[in-house]
Amino acid sequence: MLKIDRDTKTFSKLSSPTLAEVAITERYDLQEFIANSPDTFFAELGLDLFLVGKELTPSQTVQDRIDLLAIDKEGSCVVIELKRGKNKLQMFQAITYAGMMAQWTPDDFLNLLDQDSQERLIDFLEVDIDDVNRCQKLVLIAEEFDFSLLIGTEWLNENYGVSIQCCRIALATDGDTENEYLVCSNVYPTPELAQVAVSRGRSRNSQLVAWTNWNAAIAAIENEHVASYYKGQLEANRESYLQKRILHYRIGGKKRWSPHARKDSAYVWQEGRFEGDVEFWSSSLSGPDNIKEVNKGACLSFSLITKDDFNFFHNAATNELVNTKWLTEDHG
């Protein structure tokens, strides 16, 4: 990176130390910089991603952790691996993580997020939440890339359609101001080819854009019990969010349950906990195994599938649990 001096009409070269030389680590510095300003960093790479989290375990059978996990607008899972310097095994590591991530369901991603983040993700996506993680992509970020890694990347991409982006980063420092700058450049694919791939992906998924009216949204639901319940609640003027087929149930003005309609079920997020709530829902719902503690145990998620499920949930949310004491009272 060159510094411009407008007065003398000259360039001067900025210093280019390695990350190691200025004690910037992968996990405690670079990863944190990105996690604290993801939109700015991803835009610099020409990417439009929603950051799900950092240091995530892709499988209970391994102790390794993914540096950063994101989702793109088409719902693809994006595994991001960071390296200070270079490491020819970086791609292999990312591929193994992607293979494990392929086993995740959309609910597994949602369960990592609080309700506000869930709704932001739903707004961000150009596909329905059920289409999340239909494919996996890799983004490798390093100061240098081994030639063999780049050859392998090209081979996997061109012959097997594996989406891999290699981004080189470099540090530049200004001795006059002591300011530090991170320079990002895509090594593979070129920015032009990457943009073509994005455009093609969005074209393929253009039929999955947000709903324009509730009739169309309900017509796409395959489970008749889900469709019937939503239709009845909308006729009763239940608070709703059309774009992603969500109903809201409040107690004392606080949002407590948000069922999200899917093709074959309704995914419910319970904001907050009450004593014995897992046992309460397990006692009557048809899918007790779907009941999970989420958001570090502060909330629950579960599914509604049958007519009896919806009847039980509706009576609980609008009658039986109205006066229930909640263990936390700071939810909006």
C-alpha positions in Angstrom: 0.0 0.0 0.0 1.3 3.4 -1.0 0.7 6.7 0.9 -0.2 9.7 -1.2 1.3 13.1 -0.6 -0.8 15.6 -2.5 1.5 18.5 -1.7 4.6 16.9 -3.3 2.6 14.8 -5.8 4.5 11.7 -4.6 4.0 8.2 -3.2 5.7 6.8 -0.2 5.7 3.1 0.8 4.0 2.2 4.1 5.7 -0.4 6.4 4.4 -4.0 5.9 5.2 -6.0 9.0 3.8 -9.5 9.4 1.0 -10.1 11.9 3.4 -12.0 14.0 5.9 -9.1 14.1 3.3 -6.8 15.6 1.9 -9.5 17.9 -1.5 -9.8 16.2 -2.8 -13.3 16.9 -5.3 -15.4 15.0 -7.8 -16.1 17.8 -7.5 -13.2 20.2 -7.0 -10.4 17.7 -7.8 -11.0 14.1 -10.8 -13.1 14.9 -12.1 -10.6 17.3 -11.5 -7.7 14.9 -13.7 -9.5 12.3 -16.3 -10.6 14.8 -16.7 -7.1 16.1 -17.1 -5.5 12.6 -18.2 -8.4 10.3 -20.2 -6.3 7.8 -17.2 -4.0 7.2 -14.7 -6.9 6.8 -16.9 -9.1 4.6 -17.8 -6.1 2.3 -14.0 -5.6 1.8 -13.9 -9.2 0.5 -16.9 -8.6 -1.7 -19.0 -10.9 0.4 -22.5 -10.3 1.9 -22.6 -12.6 5.0 -24.4 -12.9 8.3 -22.1 -13.9 11.1 -23.5 -16.7 13.2 -20.7 -17.0 15.7 -17.0 -17.7 16.4 -15.1 -20.6 17.9 -18.0 -23.0 17.2 -17.7 -26.8 17.5 -18.9 -28.5 14.3 -19.5 -31.9 15.9 -19.6 -33.3 19.4 -17.1 -36.0 18.3 -14.3 -33.5 17.8 -12.7 -30.8 19.9 -11.7 -28.6 17.0 -13.5 -25.3 16.5 -14.4 -23.3 13.5 -12.9 -19.8 13.6 -16.0 -18.0 12.2 -19.3 -19.4 10.9 -21.5 -17.4 8.6 -24.5 -17.7 6.3 -24.9 -16.0 2.9 -28.1 -14.7 1.4 -28.8 -17.9 -0.4 -28.7 -19.8 2.9 -25.3 -21.5 2.3 -23.2 -22.2 5.4 -19.9 -20.4 5.1 -16.9 -21.8 7.1 -14.2 -19.2 7.6 -10.7 -20.3 8.6 -8.0 -17.8 9.6 -4.3 -18.3 9.5 -1.5 -16.0 10.5 1.3 -16.6 7.9 0.4 -19.6 5.8 -0.5 -23.3 6.3 -0.9 -25.8 3.5 -3.4 -27.8 5.6 -5.7 -24.8 6.0 -8.0 -26.0 3.2 -8.1 -29.6 4.5 -9.1 -28.3 7.9 -11.9 -26.2 6.4 -13.2 -29.1 4.3 -13.4 -31.4 7.2 -15.4 -28.7 9.1 -17.7 -28.2 6.1 -18.3 -31.9 6.0 -19.4 -31.9 9.6 -21.5 -28.8 9.1 -23.4 -30.5 6.3 -25.1 -32.6 9.0 -26.6 -29.5 10.7 -30.2 -28.6 10.3 -31.6 -25.1 10.0 -32.7 -25.4 13.7 -29.1 -26.0 14.7 -28.2 -22.6 13.3 -31.2 -20.9 14.8 -30.4 -22.3 18.2 -27.1 -20.5 18.3 -28.9 -17.1 18.1 -31.1 -15.1 20.4 -34.5 -14.1 19.1 -33.4 -10.7 17.9 -30.5 -12.3 15.9 -32.9 -14.9 14.6 -35.2 -12.2 13.2 -32.2 -10.3 11.7 -31.1 -13.5 10.0 -34.6 -14.1 8.6 -34.6 -10.5 7.3 -31.1 -11.0 5.8 -31.9 -14.2 3.9 -33.3 -14.2 0.4 -34.5 -17.8 0.9 -36.8 -19.4 3.4 -35.1 -20.5 6.7 -35.8 -24.2 5.7 -33.3 -23.7 2.9 -30.4 -22.8 5.2 -27.4 -25.1 4.9 -28.4 -26.9 1.7 -24.7 -26.3 0.6 -21.5 -25.3 2.3 -18.8 -22.8 1.2 -15.3 -22.1 2.4 -13.5 -18.8 2.9 -9.8 -19.1 3.7 -8.0 -16.0 5.0 -4.2 -15.9 5.4 -1.2 -13.8 4.9 0.2 -16.2 2.3 -1.1 -19.2 0.4 1.0 -22.3 -0.4 1.0 -23.0 -4.2 -0.3 -26.5 -3.7 -3.2 -25.2 -1.7 -4.2 -22.9 -4.6 -3.9 -25.6 -7.1 -6.1 -27.9 -5.0 -8.6 -25.1 -4.6 -8.9 -24.6 -8.3 -9.2 -28.3 -8.9 -12.0 -28.8 -6.3 -13.8 -25.7 -7.6 -13.7 -26.5 -11.3 -14.1 -30.2 -11.2 -16.4 -30.7 -8.2 -18.1 -27.3 -7.7 -16.7 -26.8 -4.2 -17.0 -23.1 -3.4 -13.7 -21.9 -2.0 -12.5 -18.3 -1.7 -8.9 -17.5 -0.8 -8.3 -14.1 0.6 -4.8 -12.7 1.3 -4.4 -10.2 4.1 -1.5 -7.9 4.8 -0.8 -5.3 7.5 0.3 -1.8 6.6 1.5 0.8 9.1 2.0 4.5 8.8 5.1 5.6 10.8 4.0 9.2 10.9 0.6 8.6 12.5 1.1 5.0 13.8 -2.2 4.0 12.2 -2.5 0.4 11.2 -4.4 -0.8 8.0 -5.5 -4.2 6.9 -5.2 -4.8 3.2 -7.4 -7.5 1.7 -7.1 -9.1 -1.7 -8.9 -12.1 -3.2 -6.4 -14.6 -4.6 -9.0 -17.1 -5.8 -11.3 -16.7 -7.5 -10.8 -13.3 -9.0 -13.3 -10.6 -8.0 -14.9 -10.8 -11.4 -15.5 -14.5 -11.3 -16.7 -14.3 -7.8 -19.4 -11.8 -8.7 -20.6 -14.0 -11.6 -20.9 -16.9 -9.2 -23.0 -14.7 -6.8 -25.2 -13.5 -9.6 -25.9 -17.1 -10.8 -26.6 -18.3 -7.3 -29.2 -15.5 -6.7 -30.8 -16.2 -10.1 -31.2 -19.9 -9.1 -33.0 -18.9 -5.9 -35.0 -16.1 -7.2 -38.2 -18.0 -6.7 -37.5 -18.2 -3.0 -37.8 -14.4 -2.2 -39.9 -13.2 0.7 -43.6 -13.6 0.5 -45.7 -10.7 -0.9 -49.0 -11.6 0.8 -50.3 -14.1 3.4 -52.4 -16.1 0.9 -49.2 -17.0 -1.0 -47.3 -17.7 2.2 -49.9 -20.0 3.5 -50.5 -21.7 0.1 -46.8 -22.9 0.2 -47.3 -24.7 3.5 -47.7 -28.4 2.9 -48.8 -29.4 6.4 -52.6 -28.7 6.5 -52.6 -28.3 10.3 -49.9 -25.5 10.1 -51.8 -23.8 7.3 -55.2 -24.0 9.0 -53.8 -22.6 12.3 -52.1 -19.7 10.7 -55.1 -18.9 8.6 -57.3 -18.8 11.8 -54.8 -16.7 13.7 -54.5 -14.1 10.9 -58.3 -13.9 10.7 -58.2 -13.2 14.5 -55.7 -10.4 13.9 -52.8 -12.1 15.6 -49.6 -10.0 15.5 -47.5 -11.4 12.6 -44.5 -10.9 10.4 -45.4 -11.8 6.8 -41.9 -11.8 5.2 -41.0 -15.0 7.0 -44.4 -16.3 8.2 -44.0 -15.6 11.9 -46.7 -15.1 14.5 -46.0 -13.4 17.9 -47.6 -14.1 21.3 -47.1 -11.7 24.1 -47.8 -11.7 27.8 -48.0 -8.3 29.5 -46.5 -6.7 26.4 -43.5 -9.1 26.4 -42.9 -11.3 23.4 -42.9 -14.9 24.7 -43.5 -17.2 21.8 -42.8 -16.8 18.0 -44.0 -19.7 15.8 -42.3 -19.7 12.4 -44.3 -21.5 9.7 -42.4 -24.1 7.7 -43.6 -26.5 5.0 -44.2 -29.3 7.4 -44.3 -27.8 10.9 -44.0 -24.6 12.9 -40.8 -23.8 14.7 -41.4 -22.1 18.0 -39.0 -19.9 19.9 -39.9 -19.3 23.5 -38.3 -16.2 24.9 -37.4 -16.7 28.6 -38.0 -19.7 30.8 -40.5 -20.8 33.5 -40.2 -23.5 36.1 -40.8 -26.9 34.6 -41.2 -25.6 31.0 -39.5 -28.6 29.3 -41.7 -31.1 31.2 -44.8 -28.9 30.5 -44.3 -29.0 26.7 -43.0 -32.6 26.6 -46.1 -33.8 28.3 -48.4 -33.0 25.4 -46.5 -32.2 22.2 -46.1 -34.9 19.6 -42.3 -34.3 19.2 -40.8 -34.0 22.7 -37.4 -34.7 21.3 -37.6 -31.4 19.4 -37.7 -29.4 22.6 -34.3 -27.8 23.1 -32.7 -25.3 25.5 -31.3 -22.6 23.4 -29.5 -19.2 23.8 -27.3 -20.8 26.5 -30.3 -22.1 28.3 -32.1 -18.8 28.5 -34.8 -19.8 26.0 -36.5 -22.9 24.5 -37.3 -24.0 21.0 -39.8 -26.7 19.9 -41.9 -27.8 17.0 -45.7 -27.9 16.4 -46.8 -30.6 13.9 -50.2 -32.0 14.6 -53.6 -30.4 15.2 -53.4 -31.4 18.8 -50.0 -29.7 19.1 -51.5 -26.4 17.9 -54.5 -26.7 20.1 -52.3 -27.4 23.2 -49.9 -24.6 22.3 -52.7 -22.0 21.7 -54.4 -22.8 24.9 -51.1 -22.6 26.8 -50.0 -19.3 25.2 -53.3 -17.5 25.4 -54.8 -19.0 28.6 -53.0 -21.5 30.8 -49.6 -19.7 31.0 -50.9 -16.1 31.1 -50.2 -15.8 34.8 -47.1 -18.0 34.9 -44.1 -16.6 36.8 -41.1 -16.3 34.4 -37.6 -16.9 35.7 -36.3 -13.8 33.9 -38.2 -10.6 33.3 -35.9 -8.7 31.1 -37.2 -9.8 27.7 -39.0 -7.4 25.3 
